[in-house]
């Protein structure tokens, strides 16, 4: 992933393949929860984890911080 700010939703499943496919391909057991957004956040992949309801406000703040217009202005 490449970007300035990466936001995930709580409990989002972040993976390119399912757990069984990865285990069969690598012939190793992967830890439970290793494909959850919270696990990836603690490894440094995401900036914030934001629930959907406050997401518009968080994006508005980020756009203002980076010099873009607020979402509520036309």
mmCIF file of the N, C-alpha and C atoms, coordinates in Angstrom:
data_MODEL
# 
_entry.id   MODEL 
# 
loop_
_atom_site.group_PDB 
_atom_site.id 
_atom_site.type_symbol 
_atom_site.label_atom_id 
_atom_site.label_alt_id 
_atom_site.label_comp_id 
_atom_site.label_asym_id 
_atom_site.label_entity_id 
_atom_site.label_seq_id 
_atom_site.pdbx_PDB_ins_code 
_atom_site.Cartn_x 
_atom_site.Cartn_y 
_atom_site.Cartn_z 
_atom_site.occupancy 
_atom_site.B_iso_or_equiv 
_atom_site.pdbx_formal_charge 
_atom_site.auth_seq_id 
_atom_site.auth_comp_id 
_atom_site.auth_asym_id 
_atom_site.auth_atom_id 
_atom_site.pdbx_PDB_model_num 
ATOM 1   N N  . UNK A 1 1  ? 0.845   -1.169  0.000  1.00 0.00 ? 1  UNK A N  1 
ATOM 2   C CA . UNK A 1 1  ? 0.000   0.000   0.000  1.00 0.00 ? 1  UNK A CA 1 
ATOM 3   C C  . UNK A 1 1  ? 0.893   1.236   0.000  1.00 0.00 ? 1  UNK A C  1 
ATOM 4   N N  . UNK A 1 2  ? 0.453   2.223   -0.720 1.00 0.00 ? 2  UNK A N  1 
ATOM 5   C CA . UNK A 1 2  ? 1.231   3.448   -0.808 1.00 0.00 ? 2  UNK A CA 1 
ATOM 6   C C  . UNK A 1 2  ? 0.282   4.616   -0.623 1.00 0.00 ? 2  UNK A C  1 
ATOM 7   N N  . UNK A 1 3  ? 0.561   5.483   0.287  1.00 0.00 ? 3  UNK A N  1 
ATOM 8   C CA . UNK A 1 3  ? -0.281  6.643   0.515  1.00 0.00 ? 3  UNK A CA 1 
ATOM 9   C C  . UNK A 1 3  ? 0.243   7.465   1.656  1.00 0.00 ? 3  UNK A C  1 
ATOM 10  N N  . UNK A 1 4  ? -0.260  8.681   1.741  1.00 0.00 ? 4  UNK A N  1 
ATOM 11  C CA . UNK A 1 4  ? 0.159   9.555   2.826  1.00 0.00 ? 4  UNK A CA 1 
ATOM 12  C C  . UNK A 1 4  ? -0.526  9.187   4.132  1.00 0.00 ? 4  UNK A C  1 
ATOM 13  N N  . UNK A 1 5  ? -1.826  8.918   4.066  1.00 0.00 ? 5  UNK A N  1 
ATOM 14  C CA . UNK A 1 5  ? -2.595  8.579   5.257  1.00 0.00 ? 5  UNK A CA 1 
ATOM 15  C C  . UNK A 1 5  ? -3.461  7.373   4.921  1.00 0.00 ? 5  UNK A C  1 
ATOM 16  N N  . UNK A 1 6  ? -3.343  6.330   5.709  1.00 0.00 ? 6  UNK A N  1 
ATOM 17  C CA . UNK A 1 6  ? -4.127  5.118   5.491  1.00 0.00 ? 6  UNK A CA 1 
ATOM 18  C C  . UNK A 1 6  ? -5.039  4.934   6.683  1.00 0.00 ? 6  UNK A C  1 
ATOM 19  N N  . UNK A 1 7  ? -6.355  4.886   6.430  1.00 0.00 ? 7  UNK A N  1 
ATOM 20  C CA . UNK A 1 7  ? -7.362  4.770   7.481  1.00 0.00 ? 7  UNK A CA 1 
ATOM 21  C C  . UNK A 1 7  ? -8.069  3.434   7.334  1.00 0.00 ? 7  UNK A C  1 
ATOM 22  N N  . UNK A 1 8  ? -8.284  2.764   8.453  1.00 0.00 ? 8  UNK A N  1 
ATOM 23  C CA . UNK A 1 8  ? -9.021  1.498   8.452  1.00 0.00 ? 8  UNK A CA 1 
ATOM 24  C C  . UNK A 1 8  ? -10.232 1.613   9.376  1.00 0.00 ? 8  UNK A C  1 
ATOM 25  N N  . UNK A 1 9  ? -11.226 0.783   9.126  1.00 0.00 ? 9  UNK A N  1 
ATOM 26  C CA . UNK A 1 9  ? -12.373 0.694   10.025 1.00 0.00 ? 9  UNK A CA 1 
ATOM 27  C C  . UNK A 1 9  ? -12.078 -0.345  11.101 1.00 0.00 ? 9  UNK A C  1 
ATOM 28  N N  . UNK A 1 10 ? -12.696 -0.202  12.275 1.00 0.00 ? 10 UNK A N  1 
ATOM 29  C CA . UNK A 1 10 ? -12.503 -1.206  13.324 1.00 0.00 ? 10 UNK A CA 1 
ATOM 30  C C  . UNK A 1 10 ? -12.943 -2.594  12.857 1.00 0.00 ? 10 UNK A C  1 
ATOM 31  N N  . UNK A 1 11 ? -12.197 -3.581  13.230 1.00 0.00 ? 11 UNK A N  1 
ATOM 32  C CA . UNK A 1 11 ? -12.474 -4.987  12.922 1.00 0.00 ? 11 UNK A CA 1 
ATOM 33  C C  . UNK A 1 11 ? -12.470 -5.306  11.430 1.00 0.00 ? 11 UNK A C  1 
ATOM 34  N N  . UNK A 1 12 ? -11.881 -4.433  10.617 1.00 0.00 ? 12 UNK A N  1 
ATOM 35  C CA . UNK A 1 12 ? -11.794 -4.704  9.180  1.00 0.00 ? 12 UNK A CA 1 
ATOM 36  C C  . UNK A 1 12 ? -10.850 -5.878  8.935  1.00 0.00 ? 12 UNK A C  1 
ATOM 37  N N  . UNK A 1 13 ? -11.164 -6.675  7.936  1.00 0.00 ? 13 UNK A N  1 
ATOM 38  C CA . UNK A 1 13 ? -10.343 -7.820  7.552  1.00 0.00 ? 13 UNK A CA 1 
ATOM 39  C C  . UNK A 1 13 ? -9.407  -7.337  6.448  1.00 0.00 ? 13 UNK A C  1 
ATOM 40  N N  . UNK A 1 14 ? -8.117  -7.316  6.705  1.00 0.00 ? 14 UNK A N  1 
ATOM 41  C CA . UNK A 1 14 ? -7.128  -6.785  5.774  1.00 0.00 ? 14 UNK A CA 1 
ATOM 42  C C  . UNK A 1 14 ? -6.243  -7.935  5.297  1.00 0.00 ? 14 UNK A C  1 
ATOM 43  N N  . UNK A 1 15 ? -6.468  -8.385  4.077  1.00 0.00 ? 15 UNK A N  1 
ATOM 44  C CA . UNK A 1 15 ? -5.666  -9.499  3.563  1.00 0.00 ? 15 UNK A CA 1 
ATOM 45  C C  . UNK A 1 15 ? -5.849  -9.616  2.057  1.00 0.00 ? 15 UNK A C  1 
ATOM 46  N N  . UNK A 1 16 ? -4.864  -10.176 1.404  1.00 0.00 ? 16 UNK A N  1 
ATOM 47  C CA . UNK A 1 16 ? -4.974  -10.451 -0.020 1.00 0.00 ? 16 UNK A CA 1 
ATOM 48  C C  . UNK A 1 16 ? -5.506  -11.857 -0.259 1.00 0.00 ? 16 UNK A C  1 
ATOM 49  N N  . UNK A 1 17 ? -5.410  -12.689 0.746  1.00 0.00 ? 17 UNK A N  1 
ATOM 50  C CA . UNK A 1 17 ? -5.916  -14.070 0.660  1.00 0.00 ? 17 UNK A CA 1 
ATOM 51  C C  . UNK A 1 17 ? -6.403  -14.472 2.044  1.00 0.00 ? 17 UNK A C  1 
ATOM 52  N N  . UNK A 1 18 ? -7.255  -15.463 2.083  1.00 0.00 ? 18 UNK A N  1 
ATOM 53  C CA . UNK A 1 18 ? -7.771  -15.945 3.355  1.00 0.00 ? 18 UNK A CA 1 
ATOM 54  C C  . UNK A 1 18 ? -6.728  -16.711 4.149  1.00 0.00 ? 18 UNK A C  1 
ATOM 55  N N  . UNK A 1 19 ? -7.022  -16.893 5.425  1.00 0.00 ? 19 UNK A N  1 
ATOM 56  C CA . UNK A 1 19 ? -6.092  -17.550 6.334  1.00 0.00 ? 19 UNK A CA 1 
ATOM 57  C C  . UNK A 1 19 ? -5.721  -18.954 5.851  1.00 0.00 ? 19 UNK A C  1 
ATOM 58  N N  . UNK A 1 20 ? -6.728  -19.751 5.420  1.00 0.00 ? 20 UNK A N  1 
ATOM 59  C CA . UNK A 1 20 ? -6.455  -21.124 4.970  1.00 0.00 ? 20 UNK A CA 1 
ATOM 60  C C  . UNK A 1 20 ? -5.562  -21.145 3.743  1.00 0.00 ? 20 UNK A C  1 
ATOM 61  N N  . UNK A 1 21 ? -5.799  -20.225 2.816  1.00 0.00 ? 21 UNK A N  1 
ATOM 62  C CA . UNK A 1 21 ? -4.980  -20.172 1.590  1.00 0.00 ? 21 UNK A CA 1 
ATOM 63  C C  . UNK A 1 21 ? -3.538  -19.832 1.942  1.00 0.00 ? 21 UNK A C  1 
ATOM 64  N N  . UNK A 1 22 ? -3.351  -18.866 2.823  1.00 0.00 ? 22 UNK A N  1 
ATOM 65  C CA . UNK A 1 22 ? -1.998  -18.482 3.228  1.00 0.00 ? 22 UNK A CA 1 
ATOM 66  C C  . UNK A 1 22 ? -1.298  -19.647 3.922  1.00 0.00 ? 22 UNK A C  1 
ATOM 67  N N  . UNK A 1 23 ? -2.009  -20.309 4.837  1.00 0.00 ? 23 UNK A N  1 
ATOM 68  C CA . UNK A 1 23 ? -1.406  -21.436 5.557  1.00 0.00 ? 23 UNK A CA 1 
ATOM 69  C C  . UNK A 1 23 ? -1.055  -22.579 4.616  1.00 0.00 ? 23 UNK A C  1 
ATOM 70  N N  . UNK A 1 24 ? -1.917  -22.873 3.649  1.00 0.00 ? 24 UNK A N  1 
ATOM 71  C CA . UNK A 1 24 ? -1.629  -23.949 2.702  1.00 0.00 ? 24 UNK A CA 1 
ATOM 72  C C  . UNK A 1 24 ? -0.455  -23.584 1.798  1.00 0.00 ? 24 UNK A C  1 
ATOM 73  N N  . UNK A 1 25 ? -0.376  -22.310 1.407  1.00 0.00 ? 25 UNK A N  1 
ATOM 74  C CA . UNK A 1 25 ? 0.703   -21.874 0.519  1.00 0.00 ? 25 UNK A CA 1 
ATOM 75  C C  . UNK A 1 25 ? 2.048   -21.855 1.242  1.00 0.00 ? 25 UNK A C  1 
ATOM 76  N N  . UNK A 1 26 ? 2.063   -21.295 2.447  1.00 0.00 ? 26 UNK A N  1 
ATOM 77  C CA . UNK A 1 26 ? 3.310   -21.183 3.195  1.00 0.00 ? 26 UNK A CA 1 
ATOM 78  C C  . UNK A 1 26 ? 3.651   -22.426 4.013  1.00 0.00 ? 26 UNK A C  1 
ATOM 79  N N  . UNK A 1 27 ? 2.657   -23.301 4.161  1.00 0.00 ? 27 UNK A N  1 
ATOM 80  C CA . UNK A 1 27 ? 2.805   -24.497 4.985  1.00 0.00 ? 27 UNK A CA 1 
ATOM 81  C C  . UNK A 1 27 ? 3.200   -24.126 6.418  1.00 0.00 ? 27 UNK A C  1 
ATOM 82  N N  . UNK A 1 28 ? 2.592   -23.031 6.910  1.00 0.00 ? 28 UNK A N  1 
ATOM 83  C CA . UNK A 1 28 ? 2.796   -22.546 8.275  1.00 0.00 ? 28 UNK A CA 1 
ATOM 84  C C  . UNK A 1 28 ? 1.453   -22.090 8.826  1.00 0.00 ? 28 UNK A C  1 
ATOM 85  N N  . UNK A 1 29 ? 1.326   -22.130 10.130 1.00 0.00 ? 29 UNK A N  1 
ATOM 86  C CA . UNK A 1 29 ? 0.126   -21.614 10.783 1.00 0.00 ? 29 UNK A CA 1 
ATOM 87  C C  . UNK A 1 29 ? 0.321   -20.135 11.056 1.00 0.00 ? 29 UNK A C  1 
ATOM 88  N N  . UNK A 1 30 ? -0.664  -19.326 10.673 1.00 0.00 ? 30 UNK A N  1 
ATOM 89  C CA . UNK A 1 30 ? -0.576  -17.903 10.983 1.00 0.00 ? 30 UNK A CA 1 
ATOM 90  C C  . UNK A 1 30 ? -1.453  -17.620 12.203 1.00 0.00 ? 30 UNK A C  1 
ATOM 91  N N  . UNK A 1 31 ? -1.077  -16.644 13.008 1.00 0.00 ? 31 UNK A N  1 
ATOM 92  C CA . UNK A 1 31 ? -1.828  -16.371 14.241 1.00 0.00 ? 31 UNK A CA 1 
ATOM 93  C C  . UNK A 1 31 ? -3.252  -15.895 13.965 1.00 0.00 ? 31 UNK A C  1 
ATOM 94  N N  . UNK A 1 32 ? -4.178  -16.277 14.834 1.00 0.00 ? 32 UNK A N  1 
ATOM 95  C CA . UNK A 1 32 ? -5.540  -15.770 14.742 1.00 0.00 ? 32 UNK A CA 1 
ATOM 96  C C  . UNK A 1 32 ? -5.517  -14.263 14.910 1.00 0.00 ? 32 UNK A C  1 
ATOM 97  N N  . UNK A 1 33 ? -6.328  -13.582 14.127 1.00 0.00 ? 33 UNK A N  1 
ATOM 98  C CA . UNK A 1 33 ? -6.410  -12.130 14.219 1.00 0.00 ? 33 UNK A CA 1 
ATOM 99  C C  . UNK A 1 33 ? -5.315  -11.387 13.488 1.00 0.00 ? 33 UNK A C  1 
ATOM 100 N N  . UNK A 1 34 ? -4.421  -12.094 12.821 1.00 0.00 ? 34 UNK A N  1 
ATOM 101 C CA . UNK A 1 34 ? -3.311  -11.413 12.142 1.00 0.00 ? 34 UNK A CA 1 
ATOM 102 C C  . UNK A 1 34 ? -3.760  -10.664 10.899 1.00 0.00 ? 34 UNK A C  1 
ATOM 103 N N  . UNK A 1 35 ? -4.998  -10.899 10.453 1.00 0.00 ? 35 UNK A N  1 
ATOM 104 C CA . UNK A 1 35 ? -5.513  -10.177 9.290  1.00 0.00 ? 35 UNK A CA 1 
ATOM 105 C C  . UNK A 1 35 ? -6.508  -9.096  9.697  1.00 0.00 ? 35 UNK A C  1 
ATOM 106 N N  . UNK A 1 36 ? -6.609  -8.806  10.985 1.00 0.00 ? 36 UNK A N  1 
ATOM 107 C CA . UNK A 1 36 ? -7.512  -7.767  11.478 1.00 0.00 ? 36 UNK A CA 1 
ATOM 108 C C  . UNK A 1 36 ? -6.824  -6.404  11.415 1.00 0.00 ? 36 UNK A C  1 
ATOM 109 N N  . UNK A 1 37 ? -7.600  -5.367  11.239 1.00 0.00 ? 37 UNK A N  1 
ATOM 110 C CA . UNK A 1 37 ? -7.053  -4.012  11.144 1.00 0.00 ? 37 UNK A CA 1 
ATOM 111 C C  . UNK A 1 37 ? -6.253  -3.646  12.386 1.00 0.00 ? 37 UNK A C  1 
ATOM 112 N N  . UNK A 1 38 ? -6.720  -4.051  13.555 1.00 0.00 ? 38 UNK A N  1 
ATOM 113 C CA . UNK A 1 38 ? -6.039  -3.707  14.798 1.00 0.00 ? 38 UNK A CA 1 
ATOM 114 C C  . UNK A 1 38 ? -4.631  -4.306  14.858 1.00 0.00 ? 38 UNK A C  1 
ATOM 115 N N  . UNK A 1 39 ? -4.472  -5.529  14.372 1.00 0.00 ? 39 UNK A N  1 
ATOM 116 C CA . UNK A 1 39 ? -3.160  -6.177  14.333 1.00 0.00 ? 39 UNK A CA 1 
ATOM 117 C C  . UNK A 1 39 ? -2.221  -5.382  13.404 1.00 0.00 ? 39 UNK A C  1 
ATOM 118 N N  . UNK A 1 40 ? -2.730  -5.038  12.232 1.00 0.00 ? 40 UNK A N  1 
ATOM 119 C CA . UNK A 1 40 ? -1.914  -4.275  11.275 1.00 0.00 ? 40 UNK A CA 1 
ATOM 120 C C  . UNK A 1 40 ? -1.590  -2.886  11.796 1.00 0.00 ? 40 UNK A C  1 
ATOM 121 N N  . UNK A 1 41 ? -2.531  -2.277  12.530 1.00 0.00 ? 41 UNK A N  1 
ATOM 122 C CA . UNK A 1 41 ? -2.290  -0.958  13.123 1.00 0.00 ? 41 UNK A CA 1 
ATOM 123 C C  . UNK A 1 41 ? -1.107  -1.023  14.087 1.00 0.00 ? 41 UNK A C  1 
ATOM 124 N N  . UNK A 1 42 ? -1.081  -2.037  14.930 1.00 0.00 ? 42 UNK A N  1 
ATOM 125 C CA . UNK A 1 42 ? 0.012   -2.168  15.906 1.00 0.00 ? 42 UNK A CA 1 
ATOM 126 C C  . UNK A 1 42 ? 1.346   -2.485  15.226 1.00 0.00 ? 42 UNK A C  1 
ATOM 127 N N  . UNK A 1 43 ? 1.311   -2.973  14.002 1.00 0.00 ? 43 UNK A N  1 
ATOM 128 C CA . UNK A 1 43 ? 2.535   -3.225  13.233 1.00 0.00 ? 43 UNK A CA 1 
ATOM 129 C C  . UNK A 1 43 ? 2.941   -1.999  12.416 1.00 0.00 ? 43 UNK A C  1 
ATOM 130 N N  . UNK A 1 44 ? 2.106   -0.920  12.452 1.00 0.00 ? 44 UNK A N  1 
ATOM 131 C CA . UNK A 1 44 ? 2.461   0.320   11.766 1.00 0.00 ? 44 UNK A CA 1 
ATOM 132 C C  . UNK A 1 44 ? 1.914   0.482   10.369 1.00 0.00 ? 44 UNK A C  1 
ATOM 133 N N  . UNK A 1 45 ? 0.971   -0.354  9.938  1.00 0.00 ? 45 UNK A N  1 
ATOM 134 C CA . UNK A 1 45 ? 0.454   -0.258  8.569  1.00 0.00 ? 45 UNK A CA 1 
ATOM 135 C C  . UNK A 1 45 ? -0.535  0.890   8.404  1.00 0.00 ? 45 UNK A C  1 
ATOM 136 N N  . UNK A 1 46 ? -1.341  1.169   9.434  1.00 0.00 ? 46 UNK A N  1 
ATOM 137 C CA . UNK A 1 46 ? -2.358  2.205   9.341  1.00 0.00 ? 46 UNK A CA 1 
ATOM 138 C C  . UNK A 1 46 ? -2.009  3.381   10.225 1.00 0.00 ? 46 UNK A C  1 
ATOM 139 N N  . UNK A 1 47 ? -2.543  4.546   9.860  1.00 0.00 ? 47 UNK A N  1 
ATOM 140 C CA . UNK A 1 47 ? -2.389  5.708   10.724 1.00 0.00 ? 47 UNK A CA 1 
ATOM 141 C C  . UNK A 1 47 ? -3.475  5.663   11.795 1.00 0.00 ? 47 UNK A C  1 
ATOM 142 N N  . UNK A 1 48 ? -4.747  5.935   11.472 1.00 0.00 ? 48 UNK A N  1 
ATOM 143 C CA . UNK A 1 48 ? -5.787  5.740   12.492 1.00 0.00 ? 48 UNK A CA 1 
ATOM 144 C C  . UNK A 1 48 ? -6.733  4.600   12.127 1.00 0.00 ? 48 UNK A C  1 
ATOM 145 N N  . UNK A 1 49 ? -7.424  4.094   13.136 1.00 0.00 ? 49 UNK A N  1 
ATOM 146 C CA . UNK A 1 49 ? -8.572  3.216   12.924 1.00 0.00 ? 49 UNK A CA 1 
ATOM 147 C C  . UNK A 1 49 ? -9.775  4.044   13.348 1.00 0.00 ? 49 UNK A C  1 
ATOM 148 N N  . UNK A 1 50 ? -10.686 4.290   12.407 1.00 0.00 ? 50 UNK A N  1 
ATOM 149 C CA . UNK A 1 50 ? -11.796 5.206   12.644 1.00 0.00 ? 50 UNK A CA 1 
ATOM 150 C C  . UNK A 1 50 ? -13.109 4.516   12.312 1.00 0.00 ? 50 UNK A C  1 
ATOM 151 N N  . UNK A 1 51 ? -14.064 4.491   13.259 1.00 0.00 ? 51 UNK A N  1 
ATOM 152 C CA . UNK A 1 51 ? -15.388 3.953   12.953 1.00 0.00 ? 51 UNK A CA 1 
ATOM 153 C C  . UNK A 1 51 ? -16.061 4.784   11.857 1.00 0.00 ? 51 UNK A C  1 
ATOM 154 N N  . UNK A 1 52 ? -17.006 4.203   11.168 1.00 0.00 ? 52 UNK A N  1 
ATOM 155 C CA . UNK A 1 52 ? -17.632 4.855   10.019 1.00 0.00 ? 52 UNK A CA 1 
ATOM 156 C C  . UNK A 1 52 ? -18.365 6.152   10.388 1.00 0.00 ? 52 UNK A C  1 
ATOM 157 N N  . UNK A 1 53 ? -19.061 6.187   11.521 1.00 0.00 ? 53 UNK A N  1 
ATOM 158 C CA . UNK A 1 53 ? -19.842 7.384   11.869 1.00 0.00 ? 53 UNK A CA 1 
ATOM 159 C C  . UNK A 1 53 ? -19.000 8.654   11.973 1.00 0.00 ? 53 UNK A C  1 
ATOM 160 N N  . UNK A 1 54 ? -17.867 8.662   12.668 1.00 0.00 ? 54 UNK A N  1 
ATOM 161 C CA . UNK A 1 54 ? -17.072 9.899   12.743 1.00 0.00 ? 54 UNK A CA 1 
ATOM 162 C C  . UNK A 1 54 ? -16.094 10.078  11.576 1.00 0.00 ? 54 UNK A C  1 
ATOM 163 N N  . UNK A 1 55 ? -16.119 9.200   10.593 1.00 0.00 ? 55 UNK A N  1 
ATOM 164 C CA . UNK A 1 55 ? -15.134 9.247   9.510  1.00 0.00 ? 55 UNK A CA 1 
ATOM 165 C C  . UNK A 1 55 ? -15.190 10.566  8.730  1.00 0.00 ? 55 UNK A C  1 
ATOM 166 N N  . UNK A 1 56 ? -16.386 11.085  8.463  1.00 0.00 ? 56 UNK A N  1 
ATOM 167 C CA . UNK A 1 56 ? -16.502 12.338  7.709  1.00 0.00 ? 56 UNK A CA 1 
ATOM 168 C C  . UNK A 1 56 ? -15.788 13.473  8.443  1.00 0.00 ? 56 UNK A C  1 
ATOM 169 N N  . UNK A 1 57 ? -15.967 13.564  9.765  1.00 0.00 ? 57 UNK A N  1 
ATOM 170 C CA . UNK A 1 57 ? -15.301 14.603  10.537 1.00 0.00 ? 57 UNK A CA 1 
ATOM 171 C C  . UNK A 1 57 ? -13.789 14.447  10.538 1.00 0.00 ? 57 UNK A C  1 
ATOM 172 N N  . UNK A 1 58 ? -13.324 13.201  10.641 1.00 0.00 ? 58 UNK A N  1 
ATOM 173 C CA . UNK A 1 58 ? -11.876 12.941  10.622 1.00 0.00 ? 58 UNK A CA 1 
ATOM 174 C C  . UNK A 1 58 ? -11.300 13.332  9.258  1.00 0.00 ? 58 UNK A C  1 
ATOM 175 N N  . UNK A 1 59 ? -11.984 12.968  8.182  1.00 0.00 ? 59 UNK A N  1 
ATOM 176 C CA . UNK A 1 59 ? -11.512 13.345  6.842  1.00 0.00 ? 59 UNK A CA 1 
ATOM 177 C C  . UNK A 1 59 ? -11.515 14.864  6.671  1.00 0.00 ? 59 UNK A C  1 
ATOM 178 N N  . UNK A 1 60 ? -12.545 15.521  7.182  1.00 0.00 ? 60 UNK A N  1 
ATOM 179 C CA . UNK A 1 60 ? -12.616 16.979  7.114  1.00 0.00 ? 60 UNK A CA 1 
ATOM 180 C C  . UNK A 1 60 ? -11.402 17.606  7.805  1.00 0.00 ? 60 UNK A C  1 
ATOM 181 N N  . UNK A 1 61 ? -11.070 17.121  8.995  1.00 0.00 ? 61 UNK A N  1 
ATOM 182 C CA . UNK A 1 61 ? -9.905  17.643  9.719  1.00 0.00 ? 61 UNK A CA 1 
ATOM 183 C C  . UNK A 1 61 ? -8.613  17.401  8.943  1.00 0.00 ? 61 UNK A C  1 
ATOM 184 N N  . UNK A 1 62 ? -8.479  16.211  8.361  1.00 0.00 ? 62 UNK A N  1 
ATOM 185 C CA . UNK A 1 62 ? -7.271  15.900  7.590  1.00 0.00 ? 62 UNK A CA 1 
ATOM 186 C C  . UNK A 1 62 ? -7.163  16.777  6.347  1.00 0.00 ? 62 UNK A C  1 
ATOM 187 N N  . UNK A 1 63 ? -8.294  17.003  5.664  1.00 0.00 ? 63 UNK A N  1 
ATOM 188 C CA . UNK A 1 63 ? -8.275  17.863  4.474  1.00 0.00 ? 63 UNK A CA 1 
ATOM 189 C C  . UNK A 1 63 ? -7.902  19.291  4.852  1.00 0.00 ? 63 UNK A C  1 
ATOM 190 N N  . UNK A 1 64 ? -8.431  19.783  5.969  1.00 0.00 ? 64 UNK A N  1 
ATOM 191 C CA . UNK A 1 64 ? -8.065  21.130  6.426  1.00 0.00 ? 64 UNK A CA 1 
ATOM 192 C C  . UNK A 1 64 ? -6.582  21.199  6.767  1.00 0.00 ? 64 UNK A C  1 
ATOM 193 N N  . UNK A 1 65 ? -6.094  20.174  7.433  1.00 0.00 ? 65 UNK A N  1 
ATOM 194 C CA . UNK A 1 65 ? -4.685  20.121  7.805  1.00 0.00 ? 65 UNK A CA 1 
ATOM 195 C C  . UNK A 1 65 ? -3.780  20.185  6.574  1.00 0.00 ? 65 UNK A C  1 
ATOM 196 N N  . UNK A 1 66 ? -4.203  19.554  5.494  1.00 0.00 ? 66 UNK A N  1 
ATOM 197 C CA . UNK A 1 66 ? -3.398  19.495  4.277  1.00 0.00 ? 66 UNK A CA 1 
ATOM 198 C C  . UNK A 1 66 ? -3.758  20.595  3.279  1.00 0.00 ? 66 UNK A C  1 
ATOM 199 N N  . UNK A 1 67 ? -4.585  21.556  3.699  1.00 0.00 ? 67 UNK A N  1 
ATOM 200 C CA . UNK A 1 67 ? -4.866  22.704  2.848  1.00 0.00 ? 67 UNK A CA 1 
ATOM 201 C C  . UNK A 1 67 ? -5.999  22.519  1.868  1.00 0.00 ? 67 UNK A C  1 
ATOM 202 N N  . UNK A 1 68 ? -6.798  21.452  1.990  1.00 0.00 ? 68 UNK A N  1 
ATOM 203 C CA . UNK A 1 68 ? -7.944  21.277  1.124  1.00 0.00 ? 68 UNK A CA 1 
ATOM 204 C C  . UNK A 1 68 ? -9.157  21.958  1.744  1.00 0.00 ? 68 UNK A C  1 
ATOM 205 N N  . UNK A 1 69 ? -10.186 22.164  0.958  1.00 0.00 ? 69 UNK A N  1 
ATOM 206 C CA . UNK A 1 69 ? -11.419 22.746  1.485  1.00 0.00 ? 69 UNK A CA 1 
ATOM 207 C C  . UNK A 1 69 ? -12.113 21.770  2.417  1.00 0.00 ? 69 UNK A C  1 
ATOM 208 N N  . UNK A 1 70 ? -12.809 22.260  3.441  1.00 0.00 ? 70 UNK A N  1 
ATOM 209 C CA . UNK A 1 70 ? -13.610 21.365  4.282  1.00 0.00 ? 70 UNK A CA 1 
ATOM 210 C C  . UNK A 1 70 ? -14.702 20.679  3.478  1.00 0.00 ? 70 UNK A C  1 
ATOM 211 N N  . UNK A 1 71 ? -15.111 19.514  3.913  1.00 0.00 ? 71 UNK A N  1 
ATOM 212 C CA . UNK A 1 71 ? -16.138 18.753  3.189  1.00 0.00 ? 71 UNK A CA 1 
ATOM 213 C C  . UNK A 1 71 ? -17.486 19.450  3.146  1.00 0.00 ? 71 UNK A C  1 
ATOM 214 N N  . UNK A 1 72 ? -17.787 20.311  4.142  1.00 0.00 ? 72 UNK A N  1 
ATOM 215 C CA . UNK A 1 72 ? -19.108 20.923  4.191  1.00 0.00 ? 72 UNK A CA 1 
ATOM 216 C C  . UNK A 1 72 ? -19.191 22.213  3.395  1.00 0.00 ? 72 UNK A C  1 
ATOM 217 N N  . UNK A 1 73 ? -18.169 22.592  2.667  1.00 0.00 ? 73 UNK A N  1 
ATOM 218 C CA . UNK A 1 73 ? -18.219 23.781  1.813  1.00 0.00 ? 73 UNK A CA 1 
ATOM 219 C C  . UNK A 1 73 ? -18.323 23.347  0.351  1.00 0.00 ? 73 UNK A C  1 
ATOM 220 N N  . UNK A 1 74 ? -19.068 24.064  -0.398 1.00 0.00 ? 74 UNK A N  1 
ATOM 221 C CA . UNK A 1 74 ? -19.286 23.707  -1.791 1.00 0.00 ? 74 UNK A CA 1 
ATOM 222 C C  . UNK A 1 74 ? -18.473 24.489  -2.682 1.00 0.00 ? 74 UNK A C  1 
# 
